[in-house]
Amino acid sequence: MGKKLEGYGLWESSRMLLPEHKSRIHKDEREMQHREKPLLDEQKLEEIECTLALSLRSHVRVTVVLFDPFGNKQLNGFVTSIHTHSREFKLQWAEEWKWIQVDDIVEAYIV
């Protein structure tokens, strides 16, 4: 019978797993374990909140950088709603939108 796909899935089940691939897999795993969300100081948090409020009031495009363990993600659009009690805001671009937690942001700036 065939070998069960577990652990690295297709990578591990392949008979042609190259040493370079295996070392890259282990390197990626180590990087993922050590990547933690940076702690932002009060001044930086206030700057992010003011940028979001400016986008809402003046209807200007804002770019937010969101923390992700695999690499930060950038989204840009217009802030259309802010919920201060739950610390989230609605970012809209084209015909799409997404609710985003303020605590997930590591950077925000006006485009």
C-alpha positions as CSV (number, residue, x, y, z in Angstrom):
1,M,0.0,0.0,0.0
2,G,1.0,3.6,-0.5
3,K,2.6,5.7,2.2
4,K,0.2,7.9,4.2
5,L,0.5,11.7,3.6
6,E,1.3,13.3,6.9
7,G,3.9,15.7,8.3
8,Y,5.1,17.5,5.2
9,G,2.4,16.0,3.0
10,L,3.6,15.8,-0.6
11,W,7.1,16.9,0.2
12,E,7.7,13.9,2.6
13,S,5.9,11.4,0.4
14,S,8.0,12.1,-2.6
15,R,10.8,9.7,-3.3
16,M,12.7,12.6,-4.9
17,L,12.9,14.9,-1.9
18,L,16.1,16.9,-2.4
19,P,18.3,17.9,0.6
20,E,17.8,21.5,-0.4
21,H,14.0,21.1,-0.1
22,K,14.3,19.5,3.3
23,S,16.6,22.2,4.6
24,R,14.3,24.9,3.3
25,I,11.3,23.3,5.0
26,H,13.1,23.2,8.3
27,K,14.3,26.8,7.9
28,D,10.7,28.0,7.1
29,E,9.5,26.1,10.2
30,R,12.1,27.8,12.4
31,E,11.3,31.2,11.0
32,M,7.6,30.7,11.7
33,Q,8.2,29.8,15.3
34,H,10.3,32.9,16.0
35,R,8.1,35.4,14.2
36,E,6.1,37.2,16.8
37,K,3.9,40.3,16.6
38,P,5.9,43.4,17.5
39,L,4.8,45.3,20.5
40,L,3.8,48.9,19.6
41,D,4.2,51.7,22.0
42,E,1.4,54.1,22.9
43,Q,2.6,56.8,20.5
44,K,2.6,54.4,17.6
45,L,-0.9,53.1,18.5
46,E,-2.2,56.7,18.7
47,E,-0.6,57.5,15.3
48,I,-2.4,54.5,13.7
49,E,-5.7,55.4,15.3
50,C,-5.4,59.0,14.1
51,T,-4.6,57.8,10.5
52,L,-7.6,55.6,10.5
53,A,-9.8,58.5,11.8
54,L,-8.4,60.8,9.2
55,S,-9.3,58.3,6.4
56,L,-12.8,58.1,7.8
57,R,-13.4,61.9,8.1
58,S,-11.7,63.0,5.0
59,H,-12.4,60.0,2.8
60,V,-8.7,59.5,1.9
61,R,-7.1,56.3,0.9
62,V,-5.1,54.6,3.7
63,T,-2.6,51.7,3.6
64,V,-2.5,49.3,6.5
65,V,0.2,46.8,7.2
66,L,-1.2,43.8,9.0
67,F,0.9,41.3,11.0
68,D,0.9,37.8,9.7
69,P,3.2,35.0,10.9
70,F,4.1,34.2,7.3
71,G,4.9,37.8,6.4
72,N,3.1,41.1,6.8
73,K,0.2,41.9,4.4
74,Q,-0.7,45.2,3.0
75,L,-4.2,46.4,2.3
76,N,-5.3,49.8,1.1
77,G,-8.6,51.4,0.7
78,F,-11.0,53.7,2.5
79,V,-12.1,53.5,6.1
80,T,-15.9,53.5,6.1
81,S,-16.7,52.6,9.7
82,I,-15.0,52.4,13.0
83,H,-16.2,50.5,16.1
84,T,-14.3,51.9,19.1
85,H,-15.8,49.5,21.6
86,S,-14.5,46.4,19.7
87,R,-11.4,48.2,18.3
88,E,-12.2,47.3,14.7
89,F,-12.8,49.2,11.5
90,K,-14.2,48.5,8.0
91,L,-11.8,48.9,5.1
92,Q,-13.3,49.1,1.7
93,W,-11.7,48.9,-1.7
94,A,-13.4,48.6,-5.1
95,E,-16.5,46.5,-4.4
96,E,-14.9,44.5,-1.5
97,W,-14.6,45.3,2.2
98,K,-13.2,43.7,5.3
99,W,-13.5,44.2,9.1
100,I,-10.0,44.5,10.6
101,Q,-8.9,44.5,14.2
102,V,-6.8,47.6,15.1
103,D,-4.5,45.4,17.2
104,D,-3.5,43.5,14.1
105,I,-2.0,46.6,12.5
106,V,1.7,47.2,12.7
107,E,1.7,50.3,10.4
108,A,-0.8,52.7,8.8
109,Y,-0.3,55.6,6.5
110,I,-2.2,57.8,4.1
111,V,-1.4,57.0,0.4
